[in-house]
Amino acid sequence: MSDLKNDLDATGLLCPLPVLKARKRLQTLSPGETLTMRADDPAAVVDVPHFCAEAGHELLSAMDEGAVQVYVIRKG
């Protein structure tokens, strides 16, 4: 079973909430740990990569699962 602190369900939230929640959750992780976030906000496709680049995190993957995008972010 995955660690709940490393999973974030941001479905149903609109910009900027998915990124804000990801930022808050990443603060609880150690550098190198990963966060898996699910979001269905169309703006997240642009917002999440931009957030990672600006904050020094690495976007390991971004994939679609139907109407939901799944992002894996490694804390910088």
Secondary structure, DSSP 8 states (H G I E B T S, - for coil): ---GGGEEE-TT--TTHHHHHHHHHHTTS-TT-EEEEEE--TTHHHHHHHHHHHHT-EEEEEEEETTEEEEEEE--
